[in-house]
Amino acid sequence: MTEEPTVNAIDSYLEVLPAPERDALWRVRRIIRDAYPHAEERISYGIIVFRIDGRDVVGVGRQANRLGFYTMSPILLNEMSARLDGREVSGKSVLRFTPEDPIAGDLILRVVRGRLTENAAQLGS
């Protein structure tokens, strides 16, 4: 696993992307950081990963032809399937989006809250 915890690594990741993609990823980051200012960010597995309370919560990054919001939980996405706003799912836990079709901020925050609940339940077991 490659992991770079520096802001410079995130800036380097973003600076090579076309402006519309970079701006779309920045938007997701801003939504998460505004709601959870204590979230840590790092590059892991080739994406930007948000960590809260010492546990990975979600990630965001570029896929081949689209951008991806990595929920890191197939179980959560399955449970939320009726509330995904018709968003296309890649694999089992990645919501796809484009700069022209961004993910709604409330959906991003629902996923983050769901992941925090999931992580807390795992710690309690």
Rosetta blueprint (number, residue, H / E / L):
1 M L
2 T L
3 E E
4 E E
5 P L
6 T L
7 V H
8 N H
9 A H
10 I H
11 D H
12 S H
13 Y H
14 L H
15 E H
16 V L
17 L L
18 P L
19 A H
20 P H
21 E H
22 R H
23 D H
24 A H
25 L H
26 W H
27 R H
28 V H
29 R H
30 R H
31 I H
32 I H
33 R H
34 D H
35 A H
36 Y L
37 P L
38 H L
39 A L
40 E E
41 E E
42 R E
43 I E
44 S E
45 Y L
46 G L
47 I E
48 I E
49 V E
50 F E
51 R E
52 I E
53 D L
54 G L
55 R E
56 D E
57 V E
58 V E
59 G E
60 V E
61 G E
62 R E
63 Q L
64 A L
65 N L
66 R L
67 L E
68 G E
69 F E
70 Y E
71 T L
72 M L
73 S L
74 P H
75 I H
76 L H
77 L H
78 N H
79 E H
80 M L
81 S H
82 A H
83 R H
84 L L
85 D L
86 G L
87 R L
88 E L
89 V E
90 S E
91 G L
92 K L
93 S L
94 V E
95 L E
96 R E
97 F E
98 T E
99 P L
100 E L
101 D E
102 P L
103 I L
104 A L
105 G H
106 D H
107 L H
108 I H
109 L H
110 R H
111 V H
112 V H
113 R H
114 G H
115 R H
116 L H
117 T H
118 E H
119 N H
120 A H
121 A H
122 Q H
123 L H
124 G H
125 S L
